[in-house]
């Protein structure tokens, strides 16, 4: 099954105490409101990621679509902080841990979410509260949102191979319950009708041409 990674969340450590108030004053990209949240928010445009900065030097990076963007974002953040706090080293070799991976996929099937929830114990569906059903898998531990149009959102994986494993497992479980609608016969019938109409039109054109040639010969 094809999938698209839309968000990677990673944790890192600058191994230094951060002066969040001073950083927020000196760096325009940093927002810090300690009354609402204990960490500062750093938003980068290139790569387009957001980071939570904490006083103990811990960083949480989110919004990346690849691990390359995580490394680039943490390195760029450390450079910005180093200019204000020289005791913070620039992270040339970035070390981080992916804590969550979010991806989208498509089963290319219309799903009867009520039927799936009735047959599977690990599916929750409450349409009054949320339009999608929640599928939970134990191995690997993943949470998936299922929608009627067959689209899925998968979260909870820490590695891409675990994501692939979970998606294959979910696809197998769902397809064992949901039978795909047969649409090939209709399409072939439509194609045959189009072909027959084209042939009729071609025959009419050829007969008209023959009649014109015959009338011209008679006049001569």
C-alpha positions in Angstrom: 0.0 0.0 0.0 1.3 3.4 -0.9 1.6 6.0 1.9 2.8 9.5 2.5 4.6 10.7 5.6 3.1 14.0 6.6 4.7 14.5 10.0 7.7 13.3 12.0 8.1 14.1 15.7 11.5 13.8 17.1 13.2 14.5 20.5 16.7 15.9 20.9 19.0 17.4 23.6 21.2 20.5 23.3 22.9 19.5 26.6 22.8 23.1 28.0 20.5 25.2 30.1 18.5 27.7 27.9 17.6 31.2 28.8 14.2 31.2 27.1 13.3 34.7 28.0 16.5 36.2 26.5 16.2 34.0 23.4 12.6 35.1 22.8 13.7 38.8 23.0 16.7 38.3 20.7 15.3 35.9 18.1 12.1 37.0 16.2 11.2 33.4 15.3 10.8 32.4 19.0 7.6 32.8 20.9 7.6 32.5 24.7 4.6 32.9 27.0 5.5 31.1 30.3 2.1 31.8 31.8 0.5 29.6 29.1 3.2 27.0 28.4 6.6 26.3 30.0 8.5 25.9 26.7 9.3 28.4 23.9 8.2 27.8 20.3 10.6 28.2 17.5 9.2 28.2 14.0 11.5 27.8 11.0 10.6 28.5 7.4 13.4 26.3 5.8 12.9 23.5 6.6 9.3 24.1 7.6 9.4 22.7 11.1 8.3 23.8 14.6 10.3 23.2 17.8 9.5 23.3 21.4 12.5 24.5 23.5 12.8 23.8 27.2 15.0 25.3 29.9 16.9 22.0 30.4 18.0 22.0 26.7 15.5 19.4 25.5 14.0 19.9 22.1 10.9 18.5 20.4 10.8 18.9 16.6 7.6 18.4 14.7 6.3 19.1 11.2 9.1 17.4 9.3 8.3 15.1 6.3 11.7 13.3 6.5 14.5 12.6 8.9 16.7 14.8 6.8 14.5 17.8 7.6 14.7 16.9 11.4 18.5 17.0 11.3 18.5 20.3 9.3 16.0 21.9 11.7 17.9 21.0 14.9 21.2 22.1 13.4 19.7 25.4 12.3 18.1 25.9 15.7 21.4 25.3 17.5 23.1 27.9 15.3 20.5 30.5 16.1 20.7 29.8 19.8 24.6 29.7 19.7 24.6 33.3 18.4 22.8 34.4 21.6 24.1 31.8 24.0 27.7 30.9 23.0 27.8 28.1 25.6 25.3 26.1 23.5 27.3 24.2 20.9 26.3 24.0 17.2 25.0 20.5 16.5 27.1 19.4 13.5 26.3 15.7 14.1 22.7 15.8 15.2 21.5 13.1 17.5 17.7 12.6 17.9 15.0 10.0 18.4 11.8 9.7 16.4 9.0 9.4 18.9 6.0 9.6 16.5 5.4 9.2 12.8 2.2 10.3 11.1 1.3 9.1 7.6 -1.7 9.0 5.2 -2.8 6.1 3.0 -5.7 5.1 0.8 -7.4 1.6 0.6 -9.2 2.7 -2.6 -12.4 1.2 -1.1 -15.7 2.5 0.2 -15.8 1.5 3.9 -18.9 0.6 5.9 -17.5 1.8 9.2 -20.5 0.6 11.2 -20.1 -2.9 9.8 -16.3 -2.9 10.5 -16.9 -1.7 14.1 -19.5 -4.5 14.7 -17.1 -7.2 13.5 -13.9 -6.0 15.0 -13.3 -5.6 18.7 -10.3 -3.2 18.2 -12.4 -0.7 16.3 -14.3 2.2 17.9 -16.9 4.2 15.9 -19.1 7.0 17.3 -20.3 9.0 14.3 -22.1 11.5 16.6 -18.7 12.6 17.9 -16.3 12.0 15.0 -16.9 11.0 11.3 -14.1 8.4 11.3 -13.5 5.0 13.0 -10.5 4.3 15.3 -8.6 1.1 14.7 -5.9 0.1 17.2 -3.3 -2.5 16.5 -1.1 -4.1 19.2 1.8 -5.4 17.1 3.2 -2.9 16.1 1.4 -0.5 18.5 -0.4 1.9 16.1 -3.6 3.9 16.0 -5.4 4.4 12.7 -8.3 6.7 11.6 -10.5 5.1 9.0 -12.9 7.1 6.8 -15.8 6.1 4.6 -13.9 7.0 1.4 -11.1 4.5 2.2 -8.6 7.1 3.4 -6.5 6.4 6.5 -4.4 8.3 8.9 -1.8 6.3 10.8 0.0 7.5 14.0 2.2 6.0 16.7 5.0 4.4 14.7 8.6 5.2 15.6 10.2 3.7 12.5 9.1 3.6 8.9 9.3 -0.3 8.7 6.8 -0.5 11.6 4.5 1.9 9.7 4.6 -0.4 6.6 4.0 -3.5 8.8 1.0 -1.9 10.5 -0.5 -0.7 7.2 -0.2 -4.1 5.6 -1.8 -5.7 8.7 -4.7 -3.1 8.7 -5.3 -3.6 5.0 -5.5 -7.4 5.4 -8.0 -7.1 8.3 -10.2 -4.6 6.6 -10.3 -6.3 3.2 -11.3 -9.6 4.9 -14.5 -7.8 5.9 -15.2 -5.4 3.1 -15.7 -6.8 -0.3 -14.8 -4.4 -3.2 -17.6 -3.4 -5.5 -17.4 -4.8 -9.0 -17.2 -1.9 -11.5 -15.2 -3.5 -14.4 -18.3 -4.9 -16.2 -20.0 -1.5 -16.3 -16.9 0.2 -17.7 -16.5 -2.6 -20.4 -20.1 -2.1 -21.5 -19.6 1.6 -21.8 -16.5 1.1 -23.8 -18.4 -1.3 -26.2 -21.1 1.2 -26.7 -18.6 4.0 -27.5 -16.8 1.7 -29.9 -20.1 0.7 -31.7 -21.2 4.3 -32.0 -17.8 5.3 -33.4 -18.0 2.4 -36.0 -21.5 3.5 -37.0 -20.4 7.1 -37.4 -17.4 5.9 -39.5 -19.7 3.8 -41.8 -22.1 6.7 -42.3 -19.2 8.9 -43.4 -17.8 6.4 -45.8 -21.3 5.8 -47.4 -21.8 9.6 -47.8 -18.4 9.9 -49.5 -19.2 7.0 -51.9 -22.5 8.6 -52.8 -20.8 12.0 -53.6 -18.2 10.3 -55.8 -21.0 8.4 -57.7 -23.0 11.6 -58.3 -19.9 13.4 -59.6 -19.2 10.5 -62.1 -22.7 10.7 -63.4 -22.5 14.4 -64.0 -19.3 13.9 -66.0 
